[in-house]
Amino acid sequence: QGGYIMSALVGANLSSSLTSAEVTNGKGAKKGDRHTDHNGNTWVFVQASAAHAIYDVLTIKDGYDTTPITAATAKTPMEVGFAQFAFAVDEYGWVMTNGRPTINVLVDAAVNVPLYTSGTAGKLDDSTTSQCIRGLVLTATMTATTSGPCSAVANFPQVEWGATLSQI
């Protein structure tokens, strides 16, 4: 049974994935286990249902399986997480759910404004055409010419269904 907070977890490797064989042989943790690191960031142990790149924003579905977030994958209840390293399909590892992650965003995403799902898997935008991710803001503005990683602050973010005031 997973889902509990673990502080100072000995041996938690927060920077690389594990294969199914490694998890079966006792490496890693159980899906759904949680860990708070020495910086106060919160992590959950998951399995990748689809490959995702470093810094992708993820949906964490019931059962702690992950996929890169899009407007389509965010239409069912889930938790939001942040891959701080790349995962291949079926690999296991820790994804951040609260704290100061680096996340993938689209061109010209601005600091301190709401972020939204996009049609680009794993990347968020400040365009108000999809579901808002409440509890997440950038701490720097993405350049006007490139998409990619940007620093953020996450306060246990959640997908908001329905229109926000900026969309009405």
PASEBA-1860 file (N, C-alpha, C; in nm, 3 decimals):
! residues 168
1> QGGYIMSA> 0.084/-0.117/0.000/0.000/0.000/0.000/0.088/0.123/0.000 ~ 0.060/0.214/-0.090/0.138/0.336/-0.100/0.057/0.455/-0.055 ~ 0.109/0.572/-0.085/0.035/0.694/-0.062/0.066/0.766/0.067 ~ 0.169/0.727/0.140/0.198/0.798/0.263/0.324/0.882/0.246 ~ 0.336/0.985/0.328/0.451/1.075/0.321/0.569/1.010/0.393 ~ 0.684/1.010/0.327/0.807/0.960/0.388/0.908/1.073/0.387 ~ 0.963/1.105/0.500/1.067/1.205/0.507/1.201/1.137/0.522 ~ 1.305/1.198/0.464/1.441/1.147/0.477/1.449/1.000/0.438
9> LVGANLSS> 1.387/0.963/0.327/1.388/0.826/0.278/1.529/0.790/0.234 ~ 1.588/0.692/0.297/1.724/0.650/0.265/1.723/0.580/0.130 ~ 1.811/0.622/0.041/1.826/0.556/-0.087/1.730/0.600/-0.195 ~ 1.646/0.700/-0.171/1.554/0.749/-0.274/1.636/0.817/-0.383 ~ 1.639/0.759/-0.503/1.711/0.819/-0.614/1.615/0.905/-0.692 ~ 1.624/1.036/-0.673/1.531/1.131/-0.733/1.577/1.178/-0.870 ~ 1.680/1.113/-0.927/1.734/1.163/-1.053/1.747/1.060/-1.165 ~ 1.692/0.941/-1.149/1.695/0.845/-1.259/1.584/0.741/-1.242
17> SLTSAEVT> 1.551/0.678/-1.354/1.443/0.580/-1.354/1.495/0.439/-1.327 ~ 1.400/0.349/-1.299/1.431/0.208/-1.274/1.348/0.122/-1.368 ~ 1.402/0.008/-1.407/1.328/-0.087/-1.490/1.234/-0.169/-1.403 ~ 1.141/-0.239/-1.468/1.050/-0.328/-1.394/1.129/-0.434/-1.319 ~ 1.234/-0.487/-1.381/1.316/-0.590/-1.316/1.382/-0.536/-1.190 ~ 1.432/-0.413/-1.196/1.495/-0.353/-1.077/1.395/-0.335/-0.964 ~ 1.274/-0.291/-0.997/1.171/-0.273/-0.893/1.130/-0.409/-0.837 ~ 1.115/-0.508/-0.922/1.080/-0.644/-0.878/1.187/-0.698/-0.784
25> NGKGAKKG> 1.314/-0.663/-0.809/1.425/-0.711/-0.726/1.449/-0.625/-0.602 ~ 1.355/-0.535/-0.569/1.362/-0.462/-0.443/1.421/-0.324/-0.450 ~ 1.462/-0.278/-0.568/1.512/-0.141/-0.579/1.392/-0.049/-0.589 ~ 1.408/0.075/-0.548/1.299/0.171/-0.558/1.203/0.159/-0.442 ~ 1.079/0.191/-0.470/0.974/0.194/-0.368/0.849/0.131/-0.428 ~ 0.736/0.146/-0.360/0.607/0.100/-0.413/0.538/0.216/-0.481 ~ 0.467/0.187/-0.590/0.391/0.291/-0.658/0.301/0.361/-0.557 ~ 0.305/0.493/-0.558/0.223/0.572/-0.467/0.295/0.615/-0.341
33> DRHTDHNG> 0.413/0.558/-0.313/0.489/0.603/-0.196/0.530/0.748/-0.218 ~ 0.537/0.823/-0.110/0.572/0.965/-0.118/0.695/0.993/-0.034 ~ 0.764/1.098/-0.075/0.890/1.136/-0.010/0.900/1.288/-0.011 ~ 0.942/1.346/0.100/0.972/1.488/0.106/1.123/1.501/0.122 ~ 1.187/1.571/0.027/1.332/1.583/0.032/1.377/1.694/0.127 ~ 1.508/1.711/0.140/1.564/1.808/0.235/1.532/1.953/0.197 ~ 1.487/1.978/0.073/1.447/2.113/0.030/1.298/2.138/0.046 ~ 1.223/2.038/0.094/1.080/2.052/0.111/0.998/2.015/-0.012
41> NTWVFVQA> 1.063/1.969/-0.120/0.991/1.922/-0.238/0.926/1.788/-0.209 ~ 0.805/1.767/-0.260/0.733/1.642/-0.239/0.736/1.561/-0.368 ~ 0.761/1.432/-0.355/0.775/1.341/-0.468/0.683/1.221/-0.449 ~ 0.642/1.157/-0.561/0.564/1.034/-0.556/0.629/0.933/-0.652 ~ 0.630/0.806/-0.613/0.689/0.699/-0.695/0.584/0.648/-0.792 ~ 0.615/0.649/-0.922/0.519/0.619/-1.028/0.579/0.525/-1.132 ~ 0.492/0.483/-1.223/0.534/0.406/-1.341/0.486/0.478/-1.466 ~ 0.572/0.491/-1.566/0.539/0.562/-1.690/0.454/0.474/-1.781
49> SAAHAIYD> 0.333/0.520/-1.814/0.248/0.453/-1.912/0.289/0.491/-2.053 ~ 0.358/0.603/-2.066/0.410/0.652/-2.194/0.545/0.717/-2.164 ~ 0.632/0.718/-2.262/0.761/0.783/-2.244/0.740/0.932/-2.221 ~ 0.825/0.991/-2.140/0.821/1.135/-2.125/0.961/1.189/-2.109 ~ 0.976/1.312/-2.157/1.105/1.379/-2.157/1.133/1.445/-2.022 ~ 1.258/1.479/-2.001/1.295/1.554/-1.881/1.214/1.683/-1.877 ~ 1.161/1.716/-1.763/1.083/1.836/-1.731/0.940/1.835/-1.784 ~ 0.894/1.724/-1.841/0.754/1.717/-1.883/0.661/1.730/-1.763
57> VLTIKDGY> 0.548/1.797/-1.785/0.440/1.801/-1.688/0.356/1.676/-1.714 ~ 0.317/1.605/-1.608/0.255/1.473/-1.621/0.118/1.466/-1.556 ~ 0.036/1.377/-1.609/-0.084/1.335/-1.538/-0.045/1.212/-1.458 ~ -0.086/1.207/-1.332/-0.065/1.089/-1.248/-0.204/1.031/-1.223 ~ -0.233/0.923/-1.290/-0.366/0.862/-1.284/-0.378/0.772/-1.161 ~ -0.502/0.733/-1.133/-0.529/0.636/-1.027/-0.441/0.514/-1.054 ~ -0.371/0.465/-0.957/-0.277/0.355/-0.975/-0.134/0.403/-0.994 ~ -0.114/0.536/-0.996/0.017/0.599/-1.005/0.091/0.567/-1.134
65> DTTPITAA> 0.014/0.569/-1.245/0.069/0.559/-1.379/0.070/0.699/-1.438 ~ 0.173/0.732/-1.516/0.189/0.868/-1.568/0.189/0.873/-1.720 ~ 0.143/0.987/-1.772/0.155/1.022/-1.914/0.181/1.172/-1.921 ~ 0.247/1.218/-2.028/0.263/1.362/-2.045/0.125/1.428/-2.057 ~ 0.109/1.541/-1.990/-0.020/1.608/-1.987/-0.050/1.677/-2.120 ~ -0.174/1.670/-2.162/-0.228/1.746/-2.275/-0.370/1.785/-2.236 ~ -0.433/1.867/-2.319/-0.573/1.901/-2.293/-0.658/1.774/-2.291 ~ -0.624/1.674/-2.372/-0.701/1.549/-2.377/-0.675/1.461/-2.255
73> TAKTPMEV> -0.550/1.445/-2.211/-0.521/1.356/-2.098/-0.565/1.416/-1.965 ~ -0.589/1.548/-1.962/-0.629/1.615/-1.837/-0.780/1.615/-1.817 ~ -0.854/1.543/-1.900/-1.000/1.545/-1.890/-1.056/1.447/-1.787 ~ -0.973/1.365/-1.727/-1.017/1.273/-1.623/-0.943/1.306/-1.493 ~ -1.001/1.272/-1.378/-0.937/1.307/-1.251/-0.797/1.249/-1.239 ~ -0.706/1.332/-1.192/-0.569/1.290/-1.172/-0.495/1.392/-1.089 ~ -0.374/1.355/-1.057/-0.280/1.442/-0.988/-0.183/1.497/-1.093 ~ -0.121/1.610/-1.066/-0.024/1.668/-1.159/0.116/1.647/-1.101
81> GFAQFAFA> 0.208/1.605/-1.188/0.346/1.584/-1.145/0.444/1.638/-1.246 ~ 0.572/1.637/-1.209/0.676/1.697/-1.291/0.795/1.603/-1.299 ~ 0.825/1.555/-1.421/0.940/1.467/-1.442/1.067/1.550/-1.437 ~ 1.155/1.519/-1.346/1.281/1.592/-1.338/1.393/1.513/-1.407 ~ 1.357/1.402/-1.474/1.445/1.323/-1.560/1.354/1.248/-1.657 ~ 1.412/1.195/-1.765/1.333/1.126/-1.867/1.298/0.984/-1.823 ~ 1.181/0.936/-1.867/1.135/0.800/-1.843/1.105/0.733/-1.977 ~ 1.137/0.606/-1.991/1.089/0.527/-2.104/0.957/0.461/-2.061
89> VDEYGWVM> 0.883/0.410/-2.155/0.758/0.340/-2.124/0.786/0.228/-2.024 ~ 0.699/0.216/-1.924/0.703/0.114/-1.820/0.813/0.131/-1.715 ~ 0.897/0.235/-1.726/0.997/0.257/-1.623/0.932/0.319/-1.500 ~ 0.999/0.303/-1.385/0.954/0.355/-1.257/1.046/0.469/-1.213 ~ 0.993/0.556/-1.129/1.078/0.661/-1.072/0.996/0.760/-0.993 ~ 1.066/0.861/-0.942/1.006/0.965/-0.859/0.974/1.087/-0.944 ~ 0.853/1.141/-0.930/0.816/1.268/-0.993/0.774/1.366/-0.884 ~ 0.811/1.491/-0.905/0.779/1.595/-0.807/0.632/1.633/-0.818
97> TNGRPTIN> 0.566/1.655/-0.705/0.426/1.700/-0.704/0.409/1.833/-0.633 ~ 0.511/1.878/-0.564/0.504/2.004/-0.489/0.645/2.054/-0.467 ~ 0.662/2.185/-0.482/0.794/2.242/-0.457/0.838/2.335/-0.567 ~ 0.961/2.320/-0.609/1.021/2.409/-0.710/1.074/2.327/-0.827 ~ 0.984/2.277/-0.912/1.029/2.198/-1.027/1.075/2.286/-1.143 ~ 1.146/2.225/-1.235/1.167/2.281/-1.368/1.063/2.212/-1.456 ~ 0.992/2.290/-1.539/0.885/2.233/-1.622/0.899/2.280/-1.767 ~ 0.846/2.201/-1.858/0.843/2.238/-2.000/0.723/2.326/-2.029
105> VLVDAAVN> 0.750/2.440/-2.096/0.645/2.534/-2.135/0.667/2.574/-2.280 ~ 0.564/2.633/-2.338/0.570/2.678/-2.476/0.625/2.820/-2.486 ~ 0.652/2.864/-2.607/0.709/2.995/-2.637/0.636/3.106/-2.563 ~ 0.712/3.196/-2.503/0.660/3.320/-2.446/0.569/3.302/-2.324 ~ 0.571/3.187/-2.257/0.492/3.170/-2.134/0.546/3.267/-2.029 ~ 0.456/3.336/-1.961/0.495/3.446/-1.872/0.502/3.405/-1.725 ~ 0.578/3.481/-1.650/0.594/3.462/-1.507/0.467/3.504/-1.432 ~ 0.437/3.433/-1.325/0.328/3.466/-1.231/0.190/3.483/-1.293
113> VPLYTSGT> 0.158/3.403/-1.394/0.024/3.400/-1.452/-0.023/3.255/-1.455 ~ -0.154/3.232/-1.463/-0.202/3.094/-1.469/-0.145/3.019/-1.590 ~ -0.122/2.890/-1.572/-0.075/2.804/-1.680/-0.184/2.706/-1.719 ~ -0.184/2.665/-1.846/-0.290/2.582/-1.902/-0.230/2.464/-1.978 ~ -0.308/2.356/-1.989/-0.267/2.245/-2.072/-0.260/2.293/-2.216 ~ -0.191/2.216/-2.298/-0.178/2.253/-2.439/-0.193/2.127/-2.525 ~ -0.185/2.144/-2.654/-0.188/2.030/-2.745/-0.053/1.963/-2.759 ~ 0.051/2.021/-2.698/0.186/1.965/-2.704/0.210/1.885/-2.576
121> AGKLDDST> 0.226/1.756/-2.591/0.239/1.667/-2.476/0.351/1.710/-2.382 ~ 0.317/1.722/-2.252/0.413/1.754/-2.149/0.443/1.900/-2.130 ~ 0.389/1.986/-2.218/0.419/2.129/-2.209/0.295/2.210/-2.175 ~ 0.312/2.311/-2.090/0.203/2.401/-2.053/0.224/2.535/-2.124 ~ 0.120/2.620/-2.120/0.125/2.751/-2.183/0.042/2.847/-2.100 ~ 0.058/2.977/-2.124/-0.026/3.075/-2.056/-0.145/3.115/-2.142 ~ -0.167/3.047/-2.253/-0.284/3.069/-2.337/-0.407/3.007/-2.270 ~ -0.519/3.078/-2.269/-0.637/3.037/-2.192/-0.735/2.952/-2.273
129> TSQCIRGL> -0.686/2.863/-2.356/-0.773/2.783/-2.442/-0.802/2.643/-2.390 ~ -0.755/2.607/-2.273/-0.773/2.471/-2.222/-0.788/2.472/-2.071 ~ -0.761/2.360/-2.005/-0.775/2.348/-1.860/-0.663/2.422/-1.788 ~ -0.701/2.497/-1.687/-0.606/2.570/-1.604/-0.544/2.475/-1.501 ~ -0.416/2.491/-1.477/-0.348/2.417/-1.371/-0.332/2.513/-1.253 ~ -0.418/2.500/-1.153/-0.416/2.588/-1.036/-0.305/2.544/-0.941 ~ -0.237/2.642/-0.882/-0.131/2.611/-0.786/0.005/2.596/-0.851 ~ 0.023/2.654/-0.971/0.150/2.643/-1.042/0.176/2.772/-1.118
137> VLTATMTA> 0.292/2.832/-1.098/0.333/2.950/-1.174/0.481/2.940/-1.208 ~ 0.518/3.008/-1.316/0.659/3.017/-1.353/0.726/3.125/-1.270 ~ 0.855/3.107/-1.244/0.932/3.210/-1.173/1.022/3.287/-1.269 ~ 1.015/3.252/-1.397/1.087/3.323/-1.504/1.000/3.315/-1.629 ~ 1.019/3.407/-1.721/0.943/3.406/-1.846/1.020/3.330/-1.953 ~ 0.950/3.241/-2.027/1.012/3.170/-2.138/1.037/3.269/-2.250 ~ 1.143/3.248/-2.324/1.177/3.341/-2.433/1.071/3.338/-2.542 ~ 1.070/3.441/-2.623/0.972/3.454/-2.731/1.007/3.368/-2.851
145> TTSGPCSA> 1.121/3.301/-2.850/1.162/3.224/-2.967/1.175/3.074/-2.945 ~ 1.172/3.028/-2.821/1.190/2.886/-2.794/1.090/2.834/-2.692 ~ 1.063/2.705/-2.700/0.990/2.632/-2.596/1.093/2.554/-2.518 ~ 1.060/2.515/-2.394/1.155/2.433/-2.320/1.141/2.447/-2.171 ~ 1.249/2.416/-2.098/1.243/2.415/-1.952/1.243/2.555/-1.892 ~ 1.167/2.569/-1.783/1.157/2.696/-1.713/1.133/2.665/-1.564 ~ 1.186/2.746/-1.476/1.168/2.725/-1.332/1.026/2.764/-1.291 ~ 0.974/2.692/-1.191/0.837/2.713/-1.146/0.826/2.690/-0.996
153> VANFPQVE> 0.711/2.730/-0.943/0.674/2.699/-0.805/0.540/2.627/-0.810 ~ 0.535/2.510/-0.748/0.414/2.428/-0.746/0.364/2.413/-0.603 ~ 0.236/2.441/-0.583/0.172/2.424/-0.453/0.061/2.320/-0.469 ~ 0.100/2.193/-0.475/0.010/2.081/-0.498/-0.092/2.115/-0.607 ~ -0.044/2.137/-0.730/-0.130/2.182/-0.840/-0.239/2.082/-0.875 ~ -0.351/2.134/-0.923/-0.466/2.055/-0.964/-0.521/2.111/-1.095 ~ -0.579/2.023/-1.176/-0.645/2.066/-1.299/-0.780/2.124/-1.262 ~ -0.810/2.242/-1.316/-0.941/2.304/-1.294/-1.026/2.278/-1.418
161> WGATLSQI> -1.140/2.214/-1.398/-1.231/2.189/-1.509/-1.333/2.301/-1.516 ~ -1.369/2.339/-1.636/-1.465/2.447/-1.654/-1.393/2.577/-1.683 ~ -1.465/2.677/-1.720/-1.408/2.806/-1.758/-1.358/2.883/-1.637 ~ -1.249/2.957/-1.658/-1.201/3.050/-1.556/-1.246/3.189/-1.598 ~ -1.237/3.286/-1.508/-1.280/3.422/-1.539/-1.211/3.479/-1.663 ~ -1.085/3.443/-1.684/-1.013/3.496/-1.798/-1.063/3.435/-1.930 ~ -1.139/3.326/-1.924/-1.189/3.261/-2.045/-1.332/3.303/-2.079 ~ -1.398/3.376/-1.991/-1.539/3.413/-2.013/-1.548/3.542/-2.091
END
